[in-house]
Amino acid sequence: MARRLAHNVLQTLTRMPLTDHPLVPTGLLPAPRWLIKDIIPLGNSPSESFITVLFGPGGTFKTYVLMAWGLCIATGRPWFGHKVRQGNMLYIAADDPGGPQPRAQAWADYFALSQPDLDRLATTARLIKMPINFFKDKEVDQAIDYVVKTMAFQPMAIFIDTYFHSSQGADISTSPKDNLEIIGNIRRFAKQVGAEAMIVSDHTPKDSRSLFGSVIKGVSIDVLWESQKDDDSETSGTLTNTRMRNAPISPPLALEFEKVDHRTQPDDDGRTIFPQLVLANVCETPTPDARTISQKEREQRFDDILATACNVIGENWRVGQTIPSRRDFHKLTEAKLNTGFGPATFGHVLDDLIDRKILRRIGSGTGAKYQVVLAPGGTKRKSGNGNAAVVFPVDFVSTVSGSKDPETQKQETAFLDPLLETPETKATAGGKKEKPVEPSEKGEPLNFDDVLGEAVASVLAKPRASRR
């Protein structure tokens, strides 16, 4: 045991030549450098490359976050408002060799990458579909030789997914020595291939909170981010920064994911569409000492988003028109309100708009589109004499808030009933109406022109004072 420990120390010394520096420099020291601002720091050179570890229980979106980080680095795109330093990235899929490519393609489709960006990714983002055992010096030497000579590729950032699958034979749970050997080889690998940052995913023990393994891992790693999934949610989670070398701890981040359709070649059953998660939004969460938001304030915030979404509908679409892209609708609403809210919140807003019969969902899943049933605020059309006639003179605020006096509600119900009827509505023997057939059930949108023509005639026939 003592002989092997002495051998490891000797190897470490021969890998890193001794140099000395003045403790108090004569000039200013370099400022912190960032790969992703406030998220992943850089050392001052490959010999000082930092290791960032993203850890958490299984199923807490770690690989999806790594993928988003890596592809933003490879393209130079900001990561949800965080400036990114563009450079080559190498992804080592030690855990799931077949997982990274579908996730990467779904990300590229979701963010509608241009052809130049896609062409750039072909050379700046590379994948190794097998583990490198950083506990074995010989395997690390072979991997260095492969990247430098065979690939002829110099990555700025290297992603290792996961630490556990890249340390076969090591006692990573209790042995400080084995973990130090692995971490030392990770740093050596970075230095030899010219990388300035190593990003590693790792697991937690049974407590689902702490970093798995010897305490030496926590003190030997430069940056720690903890990933957690929100309770009762399959599409939202949190990133918490628990260690940041040479820079302040970053605030917690809320993650929101969206399911998208990933197109493939046909499988044995002819299926070509498979769902994939994509990280769709990231925003800061309130700090622990921030004032707690009351339930009333949360409801008011939701109502504000709902009202803004209705205004966006009134400004951009008329009755009968289809909103082709939920994502564009979200962006228009978010830009108008100018406060951060993610796709998950907006999904609840869409459900509410459907409940209020302002929108109608056509189709299902991620391919669903939305047809306008009511245009809040009024949709204007020219009447026969050239004057503007308000087809929907329904008070917008009362429609959203639901606070109507009985007389107003009676008038609106009498006015809206003909507009909400469809050609498929039939009168029963008792004079009651059956529920209209949904467009998605019939397979085609309703003919709103016929319905609106009758509605306009009905409105214009009333005295102006009664047009409410």
N, C-alpha and C positions, 0 to 999 in steps of 0.2 A: 504493500500500500504506500509506504513512504517513498519507495523507488519510483512508483508511477506518478505520485504527486510532484516529486522533484523533476521528473521528465516533463510534466505539463508546464511547470513553472519555467523550465529552460526553453521549451518551445515558445512560450509566450514572449519571453525576453528576446529570442532570436527573430520573432516576427515584428517586434516594435523596437527599433533602435532607440537607445536612450538619447535624449536631448534635454538641454536646460534652457530656462527663460528667466528674465528678471521678474520678480514677484510684483513689483510696482512698475508698470510700463511707463516709458517716457512720453508716449502720445496717447491719444484716445483709443479705447478698445473698440472692436467692431460691434455694430448694433446687431440685435437678434435678426436672424434671417429665417424666412418662412417658405415652406413649400406650399402650404395652404394657410393663409393668414389666420393666426390665433388658433389653428387646429393642429398642424403638423410642422414643427420647427426643423430647420436645417442646421447642421454643424457648419463650421467655417471652412471645411475642406472634407474630402472623402475620408481622411485619416481621423476626422472628428465626427463622422456620421452618427446621427441620432437614431435610436430605436424607439418607435412608437408602437404600443400594444393596445389593441382594441379587444377587450375581454367581456364575457357575459355568458349566461346559460345558452344552451342550444335553442335555436328558433327565435333569437332576438335580433335578427336582421344584420348580423355582423358582416356576412359576405356581401350583402347588398350595399352596405355603407362602404366597404373596401372597394367595390366595383365603381361606385360613384366617385370616390376620391381618385382612383387610378385613372379613370377615363377623363376626368376634368384635368388632371395633370397632363395626360397625353395630348389633349386638345387645347389646353390653355384656357378653357372656359371657367368662369368664376363658379365656385361651389356655393350657391345660394347666398350670394353677397360677399363671400370671402374670396379675396384675391388669390389667384393661383399662379405659381411659377411653372411655365410650360417646360416639359422635358420628357425624355423617354421613360417608360415604365415597363417593368418586368413582373408578371404575375406567376407565382409558383403555386399551382393547384395541388397541394399535397393531400388534401382531404377528399375533394370531389373533382376529379379530372374533367368530367363532363358538365360541370355546373357553370363555370365562368362564361362560356361563349353565349348560351341563350340569354343570360342576364345582361351581358354586354350589348347584344343585338337589340334586346327590348329597350334598354336605355337609349341607344342611338335612335331607334324608331320613335320613342316617346318624345325626345327633345328635337326631333326633326333635323338631324344633322345634315348639313349641306354636303354635296359631293366632295368639295375640297377637304372638309373635315374628315369624311370617311376615308379619303385617299391618304390623309395624314396619319390616321389611326393604323393603317396597314403597316406603317414603318415605325411608329412611335410606341405602339402598345403590343407587347409580345407575351406569349403564354408558354409555360413549361408544364405539361400534363403529367407530372410525376414528382414525388417528394425528393428533396435533398436532405440527407440525414446529417444535420449539423453537429451530431455527437461523434461522427466519424471523420477524422482529419482527412483520410484518403478520399472519401466521397466529396468533401468540400473542395479539395484540390482538383478533382475531376470536374466538378461543376464550374469552378473558376476557369479552367482550361476550355470548357465547352462554350461558356458565354463570351469569353475574350477572343478565342481563336475560331471556333466553329460558327457561332452566331455573328461574330464581329459586331457586337452590340454593346453600347455603354449606357446603361440605364441611370437616370437620375434618382429614381425611386424603385425599390424592390418590395413587392408584397408577398408575404409568406402565409399561406392559409392551410394548415394551422401549425402552431408551435408543437402541439402534441404529436401530430403526424410527421413532424420534421425532427424527431428526437428519439427514434426507435433504439431501445436498449438502455436508455438513460433512466435513472431514478429521479424523475423531475418532481416527484411529490415530496421527498424528504431530503434529497442530497444537494447541499449548496455547491459542492464541487462539480457535480454533473451539470448543474444549471449554469455555473460559471464557464464551463467548457463550451456549452452550446452557445451562450451569449457571446463569448469570445470569438467563436468561429463565425457567428453571424456578422460581427463587426469586421473580421478579417475578410469575409466574402465581399462585403460592401467596399472595403478599401481596395481590394484587388481588381474588382470590376469597375471601379470608379463611381459607385453610387453614393449619394449624399444623405439618403434617408432609407431606413428599413421599417416597413409597417407590417406588424405581425398580429394575426388573430389568435386568441387563446380562450380557454374555457374557465369556468368557475367550479369549485367543489360543490358539495351538497347544499351549502348555505345559499347558493345562487348569487352571492354578492362579492366575495373576496376573490383575488387572483389565485388560480390553482397552483399549488406547488410550494416549494421552499420560499421563505420570506426573502431570500437573496434575490429572487426575480424582481420583486417590487422595488428594491433599492438599487438594482443594477440597470434598470430600464429608465430611459429618459422621460417618456411621456406615457401616461396611462389614461385611456378613455374606457368608461364602463357603459355597456349597452344593455338596456332593459326594455322589455315589451310592456305596453300599457295593459292593465287588467281588462279582460273581456274584449280585447281588440286584436284583430289580425292585421291591422294596417297602420298602427301608430306605436311609437316608443320614445325613449329618451336616451341621449348621450350625456354622460357626466364626466367631466375632467377631474381626475383625482391626483394627478401629478403632471407638472410642466416644468422641465428644467430650463433655467435661465430666462423665464418669462412668467408673468402672472397667470394664475389658474383662470381658464376660460369659463364663462357661465354655462349652465346646463342648456342643452339644445333639445327641442321637441322635434321628432321625426314623424313625417306623414308619408305613407306609401300609397300607391295606386296600382290596382290590378290592370294589366294591359294584355291584349291578345298578341301572342307571339306565333308567327307563321313559320311552319316547318314543311319539309317534304312529307308526303302522306305516310302514316304508319300502317300497320297491318290491317286496320279497319278503315283506312282512307281518311282518317282524321288529320287535319293540317293546322288547326288552331289550338294552342295550349296557353293557359294563363301564366303570366310572369309578374312578379312584383317589381316596381320601379320606385326609387326614392324620389318623391314628387315635391316635397317642401320641407324646409328646415327653418326654424325660428327659435330665438332665445325664449326660455321659460322664466317666469318670475324668480328672482333670487329668494332664498329662505327668509330674509328679513324684510321682504317687500310686503306691502299691505295686502291682506287676503281679499280677493274679489268675492263679493257677496253673490248669492244666487240671483238676486234682483238685477245686479250689474251684468251678470252673464246673460240673462234673458234679454236685457236691453241691448247688449252687444249683438246678440243673435238677431233681434228685431232690426237693428241698424243694417246688418248685412242683408237681411231679407228685403228691406225697403230699397236698398241700393240695387239689388238684383232686379227688382221689379222696375225700377227706373231704367236700368240698362235694357230690359226687354222693351219698354215703351219707346226708347230712343232708337233701337236697332231692328226690331222685328214687328210685323203686323200680325193680326189674327190670321191663323191658317198657315203662316210660314213656319218652317222648321229651323230650329237652332242646330246647325250641323256639328258643332264641336263644343262639348262640355268644357274642355280645357280653355278655349278662347273665351267662352262665357265667363268662366272663373276669372281669367286675367282681366277682362273688362270691368268686372265687379270689384275686384281687388284694387285695381288702379284708381277707380272712382272713389272708393272708400279710403284708400291710402292707409290701411292698417293690415298687418299680416294675419291672414287666416288661411288654412290649408285646405286641400281637397276633401278631407274627412268632414270638416265643418260645412263646406260647400255642398257636400252630398246630402247633409241634413236639410240645408236650405232648399235644394231641389225637391226633396221629398215633401217639404212643407208647401212649396209652390204647386206641386201636383195635388196635394190634399185640398188646397184652396181653389182648384180648378183654373189656375192661371196658366199652368203648363199641363201637357199630356205626354206621358212617356210612350215612345214608339220603339218596340224591340226590348231587349233585356241585356243584362251584363254590361261589359265595357263598350259594346257596340250600340248601346241605346242612344236614340236621339230624342229631342224634345220639341213638341209642336205647341205653338202658342194658341191657347183657347181664349184667354182674356188678355187684353193689352192694357195694363194699369196706366192710369193717367189719361186715357182716351186715345182712340185712333181716329184720325180725321179723314174724311173722304168728301169729294165734291158731289153736291146734289145736282139735280137736273137744271136748276136755275143758276148754277155757278157758285152758290154760296157753300161754305164749309159746313158740313154736318158732322157732329160728334156721334160716332157709332156707339162708343162705350162711355157715356157720361157718368161713370161710376166713380165716386170719390175714392182716390187712391189710398189715402191714409186709413180710411175706415175698412177698405178691403183687406189691407195688410194686418192691421191691429185687431180687426174683428169687433171693434167697439161701435156698434150701430144702435141707434134708438129704434124701437119697434116700427115706427112709421117709415123711417128710411129703409129698414130691412125689407118691409113689405113692398115698397116701391121698387127696390133693386131686384127682389125676387121676381116680381111681375115682369120686369124689364129683361132680366137675364134668362128666364126660362126658355123663351123662344130661341135664344142664341145658343143655348147649351143643348137643345134638341138636335138630333141628327136624322137623316133620312131613314135610318134603321129603327128609330123610335116608333113604337106601335101603341095604339090605344087598346086597352083591355076592355072586357065587357063591363067592368065596374068603373070605367072612366080613368083608371090609373095608368101611368106610363111605365113600360118596362125600362130597365137600365139600358142605355145606349150601348151598342157594340163598340168595343175599343178598336181603334184603327189597327193595332197590332194583331187583333184577333181576325179582323177582316182581311188583313194583308195589304191594305192601301189606305192613304190618308182620307179624311172626310172632305167632302166638297163644301168648303166654307163659303164659296162665292154665292151659292144659292141661299144658304142660311143668312148671310149678311145682307143680301138683297132684300129679303123679307124684313129683316130687322131694321134696316134703314128706312124702308117705307113705313114701318110701324112707328118709328121715332118721329119722322117728319109729319106724320098725320096728327100727332099730339100738339096741343097748344104749347108755345115756347115755355110758359111758366111751369108746366108740369114735366118738362124734360129734365129729369134728375138722374 
